Structures are given as C-alpha cells and as structure tokens.
Amino acid sequence: VIDPKLLEILVCPRCRSSLTGTDELVCSDDSCGLVYPVRDGVPVLLIDGAGQPS
Ligand SMILES: [Zn+2]
C-alpha cells in the first residue's frame, strides 16, 4: 500500500505520466502502461524492473 501523497509526486520514469494503483503502480499512459512493483511499501520505479501490461 502506498501513501497517496507519495503517489501524487511519482511519475513514470519512461514517459512522465502519472501512476495509479495500490499493490503495484500502473502507468496511466495507454501507450506506455508499464507496471511497477511495490516492495515493502516502496515503489520500485525502474524501467528494467517494470512489467508490461498483460
Ligand atoms: Zn509510462
């Protein structure tokens, strides 16, 4: 679970769009759509560690 205030300032490192989600962060840009994992409440915003949308 992520602090909503933290979520507000986070952006996708690839396309700079905002992120949504709780257990994982999903890029809000349809053409990007990377999914970033959250480990112990800390978002892992690494493009290399991101998943593609399923
Ligand atoms: Zn993105």
N, CA, C, O and the ligand as a Tripos MOL2 file, in Angstrom:
@<TRIPOS>MOLECULE
protein
  217   215    55     0     0
PROTEIN
NO_CHARGES

@<TRIPOS>ATOM
      1 N           0.8560   -1.1920    0.0000 N.3       1 VAL1
      2 CA          0.0000    0.0000    0.0000 C.3       1 VAL1
      3 C           0.8930    1.2430    0.0000 C.2       1 VAL1
      4 O           1.9100    1.2980    0.6910 O.2       1 VAL1
      5 N           0.4930    2.2140   -0.7740 N.am      2 ILE2
      6 CA          1.3300    3.3930   -0.9580 C.3       2 ILE2
      7 C           0.6430    4.6350   -0.4080 C.2       2 ILE2
      8 O          -0.5690    4.8050   -0.5410 O.2       2 ILE2
      9 N           1.4270    5.4850    0.2020 N.am      3 ASP3
     10 CA          0.9330    6.7740    0.6840 C.3       3 ASP3
     11 C           0.4150    7.5970   -0.4990 C.2       3 ASP3
     12 O           1.1510    7.8370   -1.4560 O.2       3 ASP3
     13 N          -0.8420    8.0290   -0.4380 N.am      4 PRO4
     14 CA         -1.4160    8.8020   -1.5590 C.3       4 PRO4
     15 C          -0.6240   10.0580   -1.8820 C.2       4 PRO4
     16 O          -0.5520   10.4730   -3.0390 O.2       4 PRO4
     17 N          -0.0360   10.6570   -0.8660 N.am      5 LYS5
     18 CA          0.7520   11.8670   -1.1240 C.3       5 LYS5
     19 C           2.0290   11.5440   -1.8780 C.2       5 LYS5
     20 O           2.5020   12.3350   -2.6940 O.2       5 LYS5
     21 N           2.5760   10.3840   -1.5980 N.am      6 LEU6
     22 CA          3.7490    9.9430   -2.3360 C.3       6 LEU6
     23 C           3.3640    9.6510   -3.7890 C.2       6 LEU6
     24 O           4.0920    9.9750   -4.7270 O.2       6 LEU6
     25 N           2.2230    9.0450   -3.9340 N.am      7 LEU7
     26 CA          1.7560    8.6880   -5.2750 C.3       7 LEU7
     27 C           1.5740    9.9290   -6.1490 C.2       7 LEU7
     28 O           1.7980    9.8850   -7.3590 O.2       7 LEU7
     29 N           1.1730   11.0220   -5.5320 N.am      8 GLU8
     30 CA          0.9400   12.2530   -6.2890 C.3       8 GLU8
     31 C           2.2070   12.7840   -6.9530 C.2       8 GLU8
     32 O           2.1440   13.3830   -8.0270 O.2       8 GLU8
     33 N           3.3330   12.5700   -6.3280 N.am      9 ILE9
     34 CA          4.5670   13.1500   -6.8590 C.3       9 ILE9
     35 C           5.3500   12.1720   -7.7240 C.2       9 ILE9
     36 O           6.3430   12.5370   -8.3530 O.2       9 ILE9
     37 N           4.8910   10.9300   -7.7450 N.am     10 LEU10
     38 CA          5.6020    9.9490   -8.5570 C.3      10 LEU10
     39 C           5.1270    9.9920  -10.0040 C.2      10 LEU10
     40 O           3.9390   10.1690  -10.2760 O.2      10 LEU10
     41 N           6.0480    9.8320  -10.9020 N.am     11 VAL11
     42 CA          5.6900    9.7310  -12.3170 C.3      11 VAL11
     43 C           6.4240    8.5490  -12.9310 C.2      11 VAL11
     44 O           7.4390    8.0840  -12.4130 O.2      11 VAL11
     45 N           5.8940    8.0830  -14.0260 N.am     12 CYS12
     46 CA          6.5370    7.0070  -14.7620 C.3      12 CYS12
     47 C           7.9090    7.4860  -15.2510 C.2      12 CYS12
     48 O           7.9980    8.5280  -15.9010 O.2      12 CYS12
     49 N           8.9670    6.7480  -14.9520 N.am     13 PRO13
     50 CA         10.3050    7.1760  -15.3820 C.3      13 PRO13
     51 C          10.5000    7.1160  -16.8950 C.2      13 PRO13
     52 O          11.4380    7.7130  -17.4230 O.2      13 PRO13
     53 N           9.6380    6.4170  -17.5790 N.am     14 ARG14
     54 CA          9.7910    6.3200  -19.0260 C.3      14 ARG14
     55 C           9.0700    7.4460  -19.7510 C.2      14 ARG14
     56 O           9.6340    8.0630  -20.6550 O.2      14 ARG14
     57 N           7.8110    7.7200  -19.3580 N.am     15 CYS15
     58 CA          7.0210    8.6840  -20.1270 C.3      15 CYS15
     59 C           6.5500    9.8720  -19.2930 C.2      15 CYS15
     60 O           5.9190   10.7850  -19.8260 O.2      15 CYS15
     61 N           6.8440    9.8740  -18.0080 N.am     16 ARG16
     62 CA          6.4990   11.0050  -17.1290 C.3      16 ARG16
     63 C           5.0100   11.1710  -16.8980 C.2      16 ARG16
     64 O           4.5620   12.2370  -16.4780 O.2      16 ARG16
     65 N           4.2500   10.1410  -17.1650 N.am     17 SER17
     66 CA          2.8230   10.2020  -16.8630 C.3      17 SER17
     67 C           2.6000    9.8350  -15.4010 C.2      17 SER17
     68 O           3.4890    9.2830  -14.7520 O.2      17 SER17
     69 N           1.4230   10.1410  -14.8880 N.am     18 SER18
     70 CA          1.1280    9.8100  -13.5030 C.3      18 SER18
     71 C           0.9100    8.3050  -13.3580 C.2      18 SER18
     72 O           0.6820    7.5880  -14.3320 O.2      18 SER18
     73 N           0.9880    7.8590  -12.1110 N.am     19 LEU19
     74 CA          0.8520    6.4410  -11.8180 C.3      19 LEU19
     75 C          -0.3650    6.2100  -10.9440 C.2      19 LEU19
     76 O          -0.7310    7.0600  -10.1320 O.2      19 LEU19
     77 N          -0.9880    5.0570  -11.1160 N.am     20 THR20
     78 CA         -2.1350    4.7040  -10.2950 C.3      20 THR20
     79 C          -1.9360    3.3040   -9.7360 C.2      20 THR20
     80 O          -1.1210    2.5290  -10.2360 O.2      20 THR20
     81 N          -2.6950    2.9920   -8.6900 N.am     21 GLY21
     82 CA         -2.6180    1.6450   -8.1460 C.3      21 GLY21
     83 C          -2.2450    1.6470   -6.6840 C.2      21 GLY21
     84 O          -1.8940    2.6860   -6.1240 O.2      21 GLY21
     85 N          -2.3220    0.4740   -6.0600 N.am     22 THR22
     86 CA         -2.0260    0.3530   -4.6450 C.3      22 THR22
     87 C          -0.9810   -0.7350   -4.4000 C.2      22 THR22
     88 O           0.0800   -0.4630   -3.8380 O.2      22 THR22
     89 N          -1.2740   -1.9440   -4.8120 N.am     23 ASP23
     90 CA         -0.3170   -3.0290   -4.6090 C.3      23 ASP23
     91 C           0.7790   -3.0100   -5.6560 C.2      23 ASP23
     92 O           1.8460   -3.5960   -5.4730 O.2      23 ASP23
     93 N           0.5030   -2.3330   -6.7440 N.am     24 GLU24
     94 CA          1.5080   -2.1150   -7.7750 C.3      24 GLU24
     95 C           1.1400   -0.8120   -8.4490 C.2      24 GLU24
     96 O           0.0050   -0.3500   -8.3360 O.2      24 GLU24
     97 N           2.0870   -0.2150   -9.1490 N.am     25 LEU25
     98 CA          1.8340    1.0640   -9.7940 C.3      25 LEU25
     99 C           1.7400    0.8750  -11.2990 C.2      25 LEU25
    100 O           2.6170    0.2850  -11.9300 O.2      25 LEU25
    101 N           0.6550    1.3920  -11.8550 N.am     26 VAL26
    102 CA          0.4300    1.2470  -13.2830 C.3      26 VAL26
    103 C           0.4990    2.6230  -13.9270 C.2      26 VAL26
    104 O          -0.1570    3.5630  -13.4770 O.2      26 VAL26
    105 N           1.2900    2.7350  -14.9750 N.am     27 CYS27
    106 CA          1.3910    3.9850  -15.7120 C.3      27 CYS27
    107 C           0.0380    4.3080  -16.3450 C.2      27 CYS27
    108 O          -0.6310    3.4360  -16.9000 O.2      27 CYS27
    109 N          -0.3470    5.5760  -16.2480 N.am     28 SER28
    110 CA         -1.6790    5.9540  -16.7420 C.3      28 SER28
    111 C          -1.6990    6.2060  -18.2460 C.2      28 SER28
    112 O          -2.7640    6.4100  -18.8270 O.2      28 SER28
    113 N          -0.5320    6.1920  -18.8750 N.am     29 ASP29
    114 CA         -0.4770    6.4260  -20.3150 C.3      29 ASP29
    115 C          -0.7590    5.1160  -21.0490 C.2      29 ASP29
    116 O          -0.0700    4.1150  -20.8520 O.2      29 ASP29
    117 N          -1.7810    5.1450  -21.8960 N.am     30 ASP30
    118 CA         -2.1960    3.9210  -22.5790 C.3      30 ASP30
    119 C          -1.1060    3.3410  -23.4780 C.2      30 ASP30
    120 O          -0.9950    2.1240  -23.6290 O.2      30 ASP30
    121 N          -0.3130    4.2170  -24.0660 N.am     31 SER31
    122 CA          0.7070    3.7270  -24.9930 C.3      31 SER31
    123 C           1.9520    3.2390  -24.2640 C.2      31 SER31
    124 O           2.8120    2.5970  -24.8670 O.2      31 SER31
    125 N           2.0510    3.5330  -22.9880 N.am     32 CYS32
    126 CA          3.1880    3.0660  -22.1820 C.3      32 CYS32
    127 C           2.7200    1.9130  -21.3110 C.2      32 CYS32
    128 O           3.0340    0.7520  -21.5710 O.2      32 CYS32
    129 N           1.9560    2.2530  -20.2630 N.am     33 GLY33
    130 CA          1.2890    1.2300  -19.4710 C.3      33 GLY33
    131 C           2.1840    0.2990  -18.6910 C.2      33 GLY33
    132 O           1.7660   -0.8080  -18.3510 O.2      33 GLY33
    133 N           3.4090    0.7120  -18.3940 N.am     34 LEU34
    134 CA          4.2780   -0.1560  -17.6000 C.3      34 LEU34
    135 C           3.7200   -0.3440  -16.1910 C.2      34 LEU34
    136 O           3.0470    0.5320  -15.6470 O.2      34 LEU34
    137 N           4.0140   -1.4890  -15.6270 N.am     35 VAL35
    138 CA          3.5450   -1.8220  -14.2800 C.3      35 VAL35
    139 C           4.7620   -1.9730  -13.3770 C.2      35 VAL35
    140 O           5.6330   -2.8080  -13.6210 O.2      35 VAL35
    141 N           4.8070   -1.1490  -12.3260 N.am     36 TYR36
    142 CA          5.9560   -1.1540  -11.4220 C.3      36 TYR36
    143 C           5.5920   -1.8610  -10.1180 C.2      36 TYR36
    144 O           4.5280   -1.6120   -9.5510 O.2      36 TYR36
    145 N           6.4570   -2.7250   -9.6510 N.am     37 PRO37
    146 CA          6.1770   -3.4320   -8.3980 C.3      37 PRO37
    147 C           6.3780   -2.5230   -7.1950 C.2      37 PRO37
    148 O           7.0930   -1.5230   -7.2640 O.2      37 PRO37
    149 N           5.7360   -2.8880   -6.0930 N.am     38 VAL38
    150 CA          5.9240   -2.1870   -4.8250 C.3      38 VAL38
    151 C           6.4420   -3.2050   -3.8160 C.2      38 VAL38
    152 O           5.8080   -4.2290   -3.5580 O.2      38 VAL38
    153 N           7.6140   -2.8990   -3.2500 N.am     39 ARG39
    154 CA          8.2050   -3.8320   -2.2940 C.3      39 ARG39
    155 C           8.2680   -3.1910   -0.9240 C.2      39 ARG39
    156 O           8.9090   -2.1550   -0.7410 O.2      39 ARG39
    157 N           7.6030   -3.8070    0.0380 N.am     40 ASP40
    158 CA          7.5710   -3.2850    1.3980 C.3      40 ASP40
    159 C           7.1140   -1.8340    1.4380 C.2      40 ASP40
    160 O           7.6340   -1.0330    2.2150 O.2      40 ASP40
    161 N           6.1340   -1.4980    0.5940 N.am     41 GLY41
    162 CA          5.5830   -0.1550    0.5850 C.3      41 GLY41
    163 C           6.4030    0.8500   -0.1960 C.2      41 GLY41
    164 O           6.0570    2.0300   -0.2450 O.2      41 GLY41
    165 N           7.4760    0.4020   -0.8000 N.am     42 VAL42
    166 CA          8.3390    1.2980   -1.5650 C.3      42 VAL42
    167 C           8.2240    0.9850   -3.0530 C.2      42 VAL42
    168 O           8.5310   -0.1240   -3.4890 O.2      42 VAL42
    169 N           7.7790    1.9700   -3.8240 N.am     43 PRO43
    170 CA          7.6600    1.7420   -5.2580 C.3      43 PRO43
    171 C           9.0330    1.5490   -5.9000 C.2      43 PRO43
    172 O           9.9740    2.2840   -5.6040 O.2      43 PRO43
    173 N           9.1350    0.5770   -6.7600 N.am     44 VAL44
    174 CA         10.3850    0.3210   -7.4690 C.3      44 VAL44
    175 C          10.2240    0.8490   -8.8890 C.2      44 VAL44
    176 O           9.7500    0.1540   -9.7880 O.2      44 VAL44
    177 N          10.6390    2.1160   -9.0600 N.am     45 LEU45
    178 CA         10.4190    2.7700  -10.3430 C.3      45 LEU45
    179 C          11.6290    2.6040  -11.2540 C.2      45 LEU45
    180 O          12.3270    3.5650  -11.5770 O.2      45 LEU45
    181 N          11.8540    1.3770  -11.6520 N.am     46 LEU46
    182 CA         12.9380    1.0850  -12.5730 C.3      46 LEU46
    183 C          12.3240    0.5180  -13.8470 C.2      46 LEU46
    184 O          11.5190   -0.4130  -13.8080 O.2      46 LEU46
    185 N          12.7180    1.0950  -14.9710 N.am     47 ILE47
    186 CA         12.1710    0.5970  -16.2290 C.3      47 ILE47
    187 C          12.5450   -0.8610  -16.4410 C.2      47 ILE47
    188 O          11.7460   -1.6530  -16.9400 O.2      47 ILE47
    189 N          13.7600   -1.2030  -16.0590 N.am     48 ASP48
    190 CA         14.2050   -2.5810  -16.2280 C.3      48 ASP48
    191 C          13.4320   -3.5570  -15.3510 C.2      48 ASP48
    192 O          13.3030   -4.7340  -15.6890 O.2      48 ASP48
    193 N          12.9100   -3.0610  -14.2080 N.am     49 GLY49
    194 CA         12.1820   -3.9360  -13.3150 C.3      49 GLY49
    195 C          10.6950   -3.9070  -13.5270 C.2      49 GLY49
    196 O           9.9540   -4.6210  -12.8510 O.2      49 GLY49
    197 N          10.2400   -3.0850  -14.4650 N.am     50 ALA50
    198 CA          8.8150   -2.9430  -14.6940 C.3      50 ALA50
    199 C           8.2890   -4.0680  -15.5660 C.2      50 ALA50
    200 O           9.0100   -4.6570  -16.3710 O.2      50 ALA50
    201 N           7.0070   -4.3450  -15.3780 N.am     51 GLY51
    202 CA          6.3570   -5.3560  -16.1940 C.3      51 GLY51
    203 C           5.5610   -4.7100  -17.2930 C.2      51 GLY51
    204 O           5.1570   -3.5520  -17.1890 O.2      51 GLY51
    205 N           5.3360   -5.4610  -18.3440 N.am     52 GLN52
    206 CA          4.4740   -4.9750  -19.4140 C.3      52 GLN52
    207 C           3.0310   -5.2680  -19.0360 C.2      52 GLN52
    208 O           2.7600   -6.2190  -18.3040 O.2      52 GLN52
    209 N           2.1040   -4.4550  -19.5320 N.am     53 PRO53
    210 CA          0.6910   -4.7340  -19.2470 C.3      53 PRO53
    211 C           0.2700   -6.0560  -19.8520 C.2      53 PRO53
    212 O           0.6940   -6.4110  -20.9520 O.2      53 PRO53
    213 N          -0.5580   -6.7770  -19.1380 N.am     54 SER54
    214 CA         -0.9950   -8.0650  -19.6320 C.3      54 SER54
    215 C          -2.2950   -7.9400  -20.3910 C.2      54 SER54
    216 O          -2.8200   -8.9380  -20.8860 O.2      54 SER54
    217 ZN          4.7620    5.3050  -18.6450 Zn       55 ZN55
@<TRIPOS>BOND
     1     1     2 1
     2     2     3 1
     3     3     4 2
     4     3     5 am
     5     5     6 1
     6     6     7 1
     7     7     8 2
     8     7     9 am
     9     9    10 1
    10    10    11 1
    11    11    12 2
    12    11    13 am
    13    13    14 1
    14    14    15 1
    15    15    16 2
    16    15    17 am
    17    17    18 1
    18    18    19 1
    19    19    20 2
    20    19    21 am
    21    21    22 1
    22    22    23 1
    23    23    24 2
    24    23    25 am
    25    25    26 1
    26    26    27 1
    27    27    28 2
    28    27    29 am
    29    29    30 1
    30    30    31 1
    31    31    32 2
    32    31    33 am
    33    33    34 1
    34    34    35 1
    35    35    36 2
    36    35    37 am
    37    37    38 1
    38    38    39 1
    39    39    40 2
    40    39    41 am
    41    41    42 1
    42    42    43 1
    43    43    44 2
    44    43    45 am
    45    45    46 1
    46    46    47 1
    47    47    48 2
    48    47    49 am
    49    49    50 1
    50    50    51 1
    51    51    52 2
    52    51    53 am
    53    53    54 1
    54    54    55 1
    55    55    56 2
    56    55    57 am
    57    57    58 1
    58    58    59 1
    59    59    60 2
    60    59    61 am
    61    61    62 1
    62    62    63 1
    63    63    64 2
    64    63    65 am
    65    65    66 1
    66    66    67 1
    67    67    68 2
    68    67    69 am
    69    69    70 1
    70    70    71 1
    71    71    72 2
    72    71    73 am
    73    73    74 1
    74    74    75 1
    75    75    76 2
    76    75    77 am
    77    77    78 1
    78    78    79 1
    79    79    80 2
    80    79    81 am
    81    81    82 1
    82    82    83 1
    83    83    84 2
    84    83    85 am
    85    85    86 1
    86    86    87 1
    87    87    88 2
    88    87    89 am
    89    89    90 1
    90    90    91 1
    91    91    92 2
    92    91    93 am
    93    93    94 1
    94    94    95 1
    95    95    96 2
    96    95    97 am
    97    97    98 1
    98    98    99 1
    99    99   100 2
   100    99   101 am
   101   101   102 1
   102   102   103 1
   103   103   104 2
   104   103   105 am
   105   105   106 1
   106   106   107 1
   107   107   108 2
   108   107   109 am
   109   109   110 1
   110   110   111 1
   111   111   112 2
   112   111   113 am
   113   113   114 1
   114   114   115 1
   115   115   116 2
   116   115   117 am
   117   117   118 1
   118   118   119 1
   119   119   120 2
   120   119   121 am
   121   121   122 1
   122   122   123 1
   123   123   124 2
   124   123   125 am
   125   125   126 1
   126   126   127 1
   127   127   128 2
   128   127   129 am
   129   129   130 1
   130   130   131 1
   131   131   132 2
   132   131   133 am
   133   133   134 1
   134   134   135 1
   135   135   136 2
   136   135   137 am
   137   137   138 1
   138   138   139 1
   139   139   140 2
   140   139   141 am
   141   141   142 1
   142   142   143 1
   143   143   144 2
   144   143   145 am
   145   145   146 1
   146   146   147 1
   147   147   148 2
   148   147   149 am
   149   149   150 1
   150   150   151 1
   151   151   152 2
   152   151   153 am
   153   153   154 1
   154   154   155 1
   155   155   156 2
   156   155   157 am
   157   157   158 1
   158   158   159 1
   159   159   160 2
   160   159   161 am
   161   161   162 1
   162   162   163 1
   163   163   164 2
   164   163   165 am
   165   165   166 1
   166   166   167 1
   167   167   168 2
   168   167   169 am
   169   169   170 1
   170   170   171 1
   171   171   172 2
   172   171   173 am
   173   173   174 1
   174   174   175 1
   175   175   176 2
   176   175   177 am
   177   177   178 1
   178   178   179 1
   179   179   180 2
   180   179   181 am
   181   181   182 1
   182   182   183 1
   183   183   184 2
   184   183   185 am
   185   185   186 1
   186   186   187 1
   187   187   188 2
   188   187   189 am
   189   189   190 1
   190   190   191 1
   191   191   192 2
   192   191   193 am
   193   193   194 1
   194   194   195 1
   195   195   196 2
   196   195   197 am
   197   197   198 1
   198   198   199 1
   199   199   200 2
   200   199   201 am
   201   201   202 1
   202   202   203 1
   203   203   204 2
   204   203   205 am
   205   205   206 1
   206   206   207 1
   207   207   208 2
   208   207   209 am
   209   209   210 1
   210   210   211 1
   211   211   212 2
   212   211   213 am
   213   213   214 1
   214   214   215 1
   215   215   216 2
@<TRIPOS>SUBSTRUCTURE
     1 VAL1         2 RESIDUE 1 A VAL
     2 ILE2         6 RESIDUE 1 A ILE
     3 ASP3        10 RESIDUE 1 A ASP
     4 PRO4        14 RESIDUE 1 A PRO
     5 LYS5        18 RESIDUE 1 A LYS
     6 LEU6        22 RESIDUE 1 A LEU
     7 LEU7        26 RESIDUE 1 A LEU
     8 GLU8        30 RESIDUE 1 A GLU
     9 ILE9        34 RESIDUE 1 A ILE
    10 LEU10       38 RESIDUE 1 A LEU
    11 VAL11       42 RESIDUE 1 A VAL
    12 CYS12       46 RESIDUE 1 A CYS
    13 PRO13       50 RESIDUE 1 A PRO
    14 ARG14       54 RESIDUE 1 A ARG
    15 CYS15       58 RESIDUE 1 A CYS
    16 ARG16       62 RESIDUE 1 A ARG
    17 SER17       66 RESIDUE 1 A SER
    18 SER18       70 RESIDUE 1 A SER
    19 LEU19       74 RESIDUE 1 A LEU
    20 THR20       78 RESIDUE 1 A THR
    21 GLY21       82 RESIDUE 1 A GLY
    22 THR22       86 RESIDUE 1 A THR
    23 ASP23       90 RESIDUE 1 A ASP
    24 GLU24       94 RESIDUE 1 A GLU
    25 LEU25       98 RESIDUE 1 A LEU
    26 VAL26      102 RESIDUE 1 A VAL
    27 CYS27      106 RESIDUE 1 A CYS
    28 SER28      110 RESIDUE 1 A SER
    29 ASP29      114 RESIDUE 1 A ASP
    30 ASP30      118 RESIDUE 1 A ASP
    31 SER31      122 RESIDUE 1 A SER
    32 CYS32      126 RESIDUE 1 A CYS
    33 GLY33      130 RESIDUE 1 A GLY
    34 LEU34      134 RESIDUE 1 A LEU
    35 VAL35      138 RESIDUE 1 A VAL
    36 TYR36      142 RESIDUE 1 A TYR
    37 PRO37      146 RESIDUE 1 A PRO
    38 VAL38      150 RESIDUE 1 A VAL
    39 ARG39      154 RESIDUE 1 A ARG
    40 ASP40      158 RESIDUE 1 A ASP
    41 GLY41      162 RESIDUE 1 A GLY
    42 VAL42      166 RESIDUE 1 A VAL
    43 PRO43      170 RESIDUE 1 A PRO
    44 VAL44      174 RESIDUE 1 A VAL
    45 LEU45      178 RESIDUE 1 A LEU
    46 LEU46      182 RESIDUE 1 A LEU
    47 ILE47      186 RESIDUE 1 A ILE
    48 ASP48      190 RESIDUE 1 A ASP
    49 GLY49      194 RESIDUE 1 A GLY
    50 ALA50      198 RESIDUE 1 A ALA
    51 GLY51      202 RESIDUE 1 A GLY
    52 GLN52      206 RESIDUE 1 A GLN
    53 PRO53      210 RESIDUE 1 A PRO
    54 SER54      214 RESIDUE 1 A SER
    55 ZN55       217 GROUP 0 **** ****
